[in-house]
Amino acid sequence: MKGIAVLGAGSYGTALAIQLARRGTPVWLWGRDRDALAAMQAKRLNERYLPEAHFPIGLTATSDLRLAIESSEELLIAVPSHALRETLRKCEPLLPPGMGIACAMKGIEAGTGKLVHEVVAEELGDSRDLAVISGPTFAKELGLGLPTAVTVASSNLAYAGRIAHALHGDGFRAYTADDVIGVEIGGSVKNVLAIAVGIADGLGLGANTRAALITRGLAEIMRLGEAMGAKPETLMGLSGLGDLVLTCTDNQSRNRRMGLLLAQGKSVADATAEIRQVVEGVKVAPEVRRLSQQHRVSMPITEQVYRVLLAEISAVDAVRALATRPSKAEND
């Protein structure tokens, strides 16, 4: 049986590879760092990102992209969103006709504001099946086999079902949907909002403020999603509300930790160095703002996070700007 190639050996890609192998699928986990992948294969774990999650039988770590793709019938890409286009270009000459692409990253392309499905279409055309995977998932918990649920969205529900079937089981629930845009918007914008909640919590503003930011942040997601053609029920589901709550309320979230560190007065560069992993919210905030302006959608929380990340204002001033906005109807 041919298996699945998982491209991206960071925490999330590794966790997804472990889940797929746990379900009995042969998995090839690919990354660019030859020495790191060789160490993973020898030690049977990703010591840097998931040191407690051992590899099941059937998971092979490799830096040989050709081997990974040629040994597989499905392709799952779990690199950071800013590396998606480069990864697709590496894959393009190796992909057999008919191989679909499943993407598990939560971001928007820097500099273009393009969603994942748009980047894939530009690089590989629109004839291949495409699915996006998103939901409230911390890689550590997924890697350890703790109960988790995600949405697998594709315009081809049969393909979404095939990817979901490969993942589903052992406490992991994979639901299917056809709203690709909704899943992408929910998974991207929540990263920006988690920075805002981290700032508020870092300033000691309390549970009331946290709840208000999450709720009004959801309103921003809903407004942008509606303008871009997403379904409201998607944004109220796992990849919208579910992921927003998770990312805003637990310190496993890199975006929340970024906000906490910014509240201490640290720069974005210093906070990123301390977190030691990609913080998607930092990269996606300008693109979410770009989309809000393009679609004429009011997103005041996003706007203030964007300004803090650019060091235009302090974290305290950002919160003050939100607190002093004029009163309005809640559903406006």
VEXDREN-2710 file (C-alpha; in Angstrom, 1 decimal):
% VEXDREN-2710
k/r/px/py/pz
1/MET/0.0/0.0/0.0
2/LYS/1.3/3.4/-0.9
3/GLY/1.1/6.0/1.8
4/ILE/1.0/9.7/2.4
5/ALA/3.9/12.1/2.1
6/VAL/3.7/14.8/4.8
7/LEU/5.9/17.8/3.9
8/GLY/7.0/19.9/6.8
9/ALA/8.7/18.4/9.8
10/GLY/7.8/21.1/12.3
11/SER/5.6/20.4/15.3
12/TYR/2.3/20.3/13.4
13/GLY/3.5/18.3/10.4
14/THR/5.1/15.8/12.7
15/ALA/2.0/15.5/14.8
16/LEU/-0.2/14.9/11.7
17/ALA/2.3/12.3/10.4
18/ILE/2.2/10.5/13.7
19/GLN/-1.6/10.4/13.6
20/LEU/-1.7/9.1/10.1
21/ALA/0.8/6.4/10.9
22/ARG/-1.1/5.6/14.1
23/ARG/-4.1/4.8/11.9
24/GLY/-2.0/2.4/9.9
25/THR/-1.1/4.5/6.9
26/PRO/2.6/4.3/5.7
27/VAL/3.9/7.9/6.1
28/TRP/6.9/9.7/4.7
29/LEU/7.7/12.8/6.8
30/TRP/9.8/15.2/4.8
31/GLY/11.9/18.2/5.9
32/ARG/14.8/20.1/4.4
33/ASP/17.4/19.7/7.2
34/ARG/19.1/16.4/6.3
35/ASP/20.9/16.0/9.6
36/ALA/17.7/16.7/11.6
37/LEU/15.6/14.2/9.6
38/ALA/18.3/11.6/9.9
39/ALA/18.3/12.1/13.7
40/MET/14.5/11.8/13.8
41/GLN/14.6/8.6/11.9
42/ALA/17.3/7.2/14.1
43/LYS/15.7/8.3/17.4
44/ARG/12.2/7.7/16.3
45/LEU/11.0/11.1/17.5
46/ASN/11.2/14.8/16.7
47/GLU/13.3/15.7/19.6
48/ARG/13.2/19.5/19.0
49/TYR/9.4/20.0/18.5
50/LEU/7.7/16.9/20.0
51/PRO/10.1/15.2/22.4
52/GLU/7.4/13.2/24.1
53/ALA/5.7/11.8/20.9
54/HIS/7.4/8.7/19.6
55/PHE/7.0/7.7/16.0
56/PRO/4.7/4.7/15.3
57/ILE/5.8/1.9/13.0
58/GLY/5.3/2.9/9.4
59/LEU/6.5/6.5/9.8
60/THR/9.7/7.2/7.9
61/ALA/11.5/10.6/8.3
62/THR/13.5/11.7/5.2
63/SER/15.0/14.7/3.5
64/ASP/14.6/13.1/0.1
65/LEU/11.6/14.8/-1.5
66/ARG/11.5/12.6/-4.6
67/LEU/11.5/9.5/-2.4
68/ALA/8.7/10.8/-0.2
69/ILE/6.4/11.8/-3.2
70/GLU/7.1/8.7/-5.3
71/SER/6.4/6.4/-2.3
72/SER/3.0/8.0/-1.7
73/GLU/-0.4/8.3/-3.3
74/GLU/-1.5/11.4/-1.2
75/LEU/0.4/14.6/-0.4
76/LEU/-0.2/16.6/2.8
77/ILE/1.7/19.9/3.1
78/ALA/2.2/21.3/6.6
79/VAL/4.8/24.0/6.2
80/PRO/4.3/27.6/7.4
81/SER/2.2/29.6/5.1
82/HIS/5.1/31.8/4.0
83/ALA/6.9/28.7/2.7
84/LEU/4.0/27.2/0.8
85/ARG/4.7/28.6/-2.6
86/GLU/8.4/27.6/-2.5
87/THR/7.4/24.1/-1.4
88/LEU/4.9/23.8/-4.2
89/ARG/7.6/24.8/-6.8
90/LYS/9.9/22.0/-5.4
91/CYS/7.1/19.5/-5.7
92/GLU/5.6/20.4/-9.1
93/PRO/8.1/18.5/-11.3
94/LEU/7.7/15.4/-9.1
95/LEU/3.9/15.2/-8.8
96/PRO/2.2/12.4/-10.7
97/PRO/-1.0/13.3/-12.6
98/GLY/-4.1/13.1/-10.4
99/MET/-2.3/13.4/-7.0
100/GLY/-4.4/15.7/-4.8
101/ILE/-3.0/18.3/-2.4
102/ALA/-4.1/18.6/1.2
103/CYS/-2.8/21.7/3.1
104/ALA/-2.6/22.1/6.8
105/MET/-1.3/25.6/7.5
106/LYS/-3.1/28.6/9.0
107/GLY/-2.0/31.7/7.2
108/ILE/-2.3/34.1/4.3
109/GLU/0.6/34.6/1.9
110/ALA/2.7/37.6/2.9
111/GLY/2.8/40.4/0.4
112/THR/-0.2/39.2/-1.7
113/GLY/-3.0/38.5/0.7
114/LYS/-3.7/35.3/-1.2
115/LEU/-5.4/32.3/0.6
116/VAL/-3.9/28.8/0.5
117/HIS/-6.1/27.6/-2.3
118/GLU/-5.2/30.6/-4.4
119/VAL/-1.5/30.0/-4.1
120/VAL/-1.9/26.3/-4.9
121/ALA/-4.0/27.1/-8.0
122/GLU/-1.4/29.6/-9.2
123/GLU/1.5/27.1/-8.9
124/LEU/-0.2/23.8/-9.8
125/GLY/-3.3/24.8/-11.7
126/ASP/-6.8/24.1/-10.6
127/SER/-7.3/20.6/-12.0
128/ARG/-6.0/18.8/-8.9
129/ASP/-8.2/18.0/-5.9
130/LEU/-7.4/20.3/-3.0
131/ALA/-8.3/20.1/0.7
132/VAL/-7.5/22.3/3.6
133/ILE/-7.3/21.0/7.1
134/SER/-7.9/23.3/10.1
135/GLY/-9.3/23.3/13.6
136/PRO/-8.4/23.6/17.3
137/THR/-5.2/21.6/17.4
138/PHE/-2.1/22.0/19.5
139/ALA/0.6/19.8/18.0
140/LYS/1.8/18.4/21.3
141/GLU/-1.7/17.1/22.3
142/LEU/-2.2/15.7/18.8
143/GLY/1.1/14.0/18.9
144/LEU/0.4/12.4/22.3
145/GLY/-3.0/11.1/21.0
146/LEU/-5.2/13.3/23.1
147/PRO/-8.8/13.8/21.7
148/THR/-8.8/16.3/18.9
149/ALA/-11.1/17.4/16.1
150/VAL/-10.5/19.1/12.8
151/THR/-12.4/20.1/9.6
152/VAL/-11.2/18.9/6.2
153/ALA/-12.7/21.1/3.5
154/SER/-12.7/20.6/-0.2
155/SER/-14.9/21.5/-3.2
156/ASN/-14.7/17.7/-3.9
157/LEU/-16.4/16.1/-0.8
158/ALA/-15.2/12.7/-1.9
159/TYR/-11.6/13.9/-1.7
160/ALA/-12.2/15.6/1.7
161/GLY/-13.7/12.3/2.8
162/ARG/-10.6/10.3/1.7
163/ILE/-8.3/12.6/3.7
164/ALA/-10.6/12.7/6.7
165/HIS/-10.8/8.8/6.7
166/ALA/-7.0/8.6/6.7
167/LEU/-6.9/10.8/9.8
168/HIS/-10.0/9.8/11.7
169/GLY/-9.8/7.4/14.7
170/ASP/-8.1/6.8/18.0
171/GLY/-9.7/9.8/19.6
172/PHE/-9.1/12.0/16.5
173/ARG/-12.3/13.2/14.8
174/ALA/-12.1/14.6/11.2
175/TYR/-15.2/16.3/9.9
176/THR/-15.7/17.2/6.2
177/ALA/-17.0/20.4/4.6
178/ASP/-17.1/22.1/1.2
179/ASP/-16.4/25.6/2.5
180/VAL/-12.7/26.0/1.7
181/ILE/-12.7/29.8/2.1
182/GLY/-14.4/29.7/5.5
183/VAL/-11.9/27.2/6.9
184/GLU/-9.0/29.3/5.6
185/ILE/-10.3/32.6/7.0
186/GLY/-11.1/31.1/10.4
187/GLY/-7.7/29.4/10.7
188/SER/-5.8/32.6/9.7
189/VAL/-7.5/35.5/11.4
190/LYS/-7.7/33.8/14.8
191/ASN/-3.9/34.1/15.0
192/VAL/-4.1/37.9/15.0
193/LEU/-6.8/37.9/17.5
194/ALA/-4.9/35.6/19.9
195/ILE/-2.1/38.2/20.0
196/ALA/-4.7/40.8/21.1
197/VAL/-6.0/38.5/23.9
198/GLY/-2.4/37.8/24.9
199/ILE/-1.7/41.5/25.2
200/ALA/-4.8/42.1/27.3
201/ASP/-4.0/39.2/29.6
202/GLY/-0.4/40.3/29.8
203/LEU/-1.6/43.7/31.0
204/GLY/-3.7/42.1/33.7
205/LEU/-7.0/43.3/32.3
206/GLY/-9.0/40.3/33.5
207/ALA/-11.4/37.7/32.3
208/ASN/-14.1/40.2/31.3
209/THR/-11.8/41.7/28.8
210/ARG/-10.6/38.4/27.5
211/ALA/-14.2/37.3/26.8
212/ALA/-15.1/40.6/25.1
213/LEU/-12.0/40.4/22.8
214/ILE/-12.8/36.8/21.8
215/THR/-16.4/37.6/21.1
216/ARG/-15.7/40.8/19.2
217/GLY/-12.9/39.1/17.5
218/LEU/-15.3/36.4/16.3
219/ALA/-17.5/39.2/14.9
220/GLU/-14.4/40.4/12.9
221/ILE/-13.9/36.9/11.5
222/MET/-17.6/36.7/10.6
223/ARG/-17.6/40.0/8.8
224/LEU/-14.6/39.3/6.7
225/GLY/-15.7/35.7/6.0
226/GLU/-19.1/36.9/4.8
227/ALA/-17.5/39.5/2.5
228/MET/-15.2/36.8/1.0
229/GLY/-18.0/34.2/0.5
230/ALA/-17.5/32.0/3.6
231/LYS/-20.5/30.2/5.2
232/PRO/-21.4/31.5/8.7
233/GLU/-21.8/27.9/10.0
234/THR/-18.2/27.2/9.1
235/LEU/-17.0/30.2/11.1
236/MET/-19.1/29.1/14.1
237/GLY/-17.5/25.6/13.9
238/LEU/-14.2/24.0/14.6
239/SER/-12.1/26.0/12.2
240/GLY/-13.6/29.3/13.3
241/LEU/-14.9/29.7/16.9
242/GLY/-13.3/26.4/18.0
243/ASP/-9.8/27.4/16.9
244/LEU/-10.3/31.0/18.1
245/VAL/-11.1/29.9/21.7
246/LEU/-8.2/27.4/21.8
247/THR/-5.6/29.9/20.5
248/CYS/-6.7/32.8/22.7
249/THR/-6.9/30.9/26.0
250/ASP/-4.0/28.5/26.3
251/ASN/-0.3/29.3/26.5
252/GLN/0.6/26.5/24.1
253/SER/-0.4/29.1/21.5
254/ARG/2.6/30.9/20.1
255/ASN/0.3/33.8/19.1
256/ARG/-1.0/34.3/22.6
257/ARG/2.5/34.1/24.0
258/MET/3.6/36.8/21.5
259/GLY/0.9/39.1/22.9
260/LEU/2.0/38.3/26.5
261/LEU/5.5/39.3/25.7
262/LEU/4.5/42.4/23.8
263/ALA/2.6/43.5/26.9
264/GLN/5.8/43.2/28.8
265/GLY/7.3/45.8/26.5
266/LYS/9.4/43.3/24.4
267/SER/9.9/43.9/20.7
268/VAL/8.5/41.6/18.1
269/ALA/12.0/40.4/17.3
270/ASP/12.9/39.7/20.9
271/ALA/9.6/37.9/21.5
272/THR/10.0/35.8/18.4
273/ALA/13.5/34.8/19.5
274/GLU/12.1/33.8/22.9
275/ILE/9.3/31.7/21.4
276/ARG/11.7/30.1/18.9
277/GLN/9.1/29.1/16.4
278/VAL/7.2/30.9/13.6
279/VAL/4.4/33.1/15.0
280/GLU/1.8/33.1/12.2
281/GLY/-0.1/36.0/13.6
282/VAL/2.9/38.3/13.1
283/LYS/3.1/37.5/9.4
284/VAL/-0.6/37.4/8.7
285/ALA/-1.7/40.6/10.5
286/PRO/-0.8/42.9/7.5
287/GLU/-2.5/40.6/5.1
288/VAL/-5.7/40.4/7.2
289/ARG/-5.7/44.2/7.4
290/ARG/-5.1/44.3/3.6
291/LEU/-8.2/42.0/3.1
292/SER/-10.3/44.1/5.5
293/GLN/-9.5/47.3/3.5
294/GLN/-10.0/45.5/0.2
295/HIS/-13.5/44.3/1.2
296/ARG/-14.3/47.4/3.3
297/VAL/-14.8/45.4/6.5
298/SER/-14.4/47.0/9.9
299/MET/-11.8/45.1/12.0
300/PRO/-10.7/47.3/14.8
301/ILE/-9.0/44.7/16.9
302/THR/-7.0/43.5/13.9
303/GLU/-6.1/47.2/13.2
304/GLN/-4.7/47.7/16.7
305/VAL/-2.7/44.5/16.6
306/TYR/-1.2/45.5/13.3
307/ARG/-0.1/48.9/14.7
308/VAL/1.5/47.3/17.8
309/LEU/3.4/44.8/15.6
310/LEU/4.7/47.7/13.6
311/ALA/5.7/49.5/16.8
312/GLU/3.5/52.5/15.8
313/ILE/1.8/52.3/19.2
314/SER/2.3/50.6/22.5
315/ALA/0.3/47.7/23.8
316/VAL/-1.3/50.0/26.4
317/ASP/-2.3/52.5/23.8
318/ALA/-3.8/49.8/21.6
319/VAL/-6.1/48.7/24.4
320/ARG/-7.0/52.3/25.2
321/ALA/-7.9/52.9/21.6
322/LEU/-10.3/49.9/21.6
323/ALA/-11.8/50.8/25.0
324/THR/-12.6/54.4/23.9
325/ARG/-14.3/53.6/20.6
326/PRO/-17.9/55.0/20.3
327/SER/-20.9/52.9/21.4
328/LYS/-22.7/51.1/18.6
329/ALA/-25.2/48.3/17.9
330/GLU/-23.7/44.9/18.6
331/ASN/-24.6/43.5/15.2
332/ASP/-23.1/46.4/13.2
END
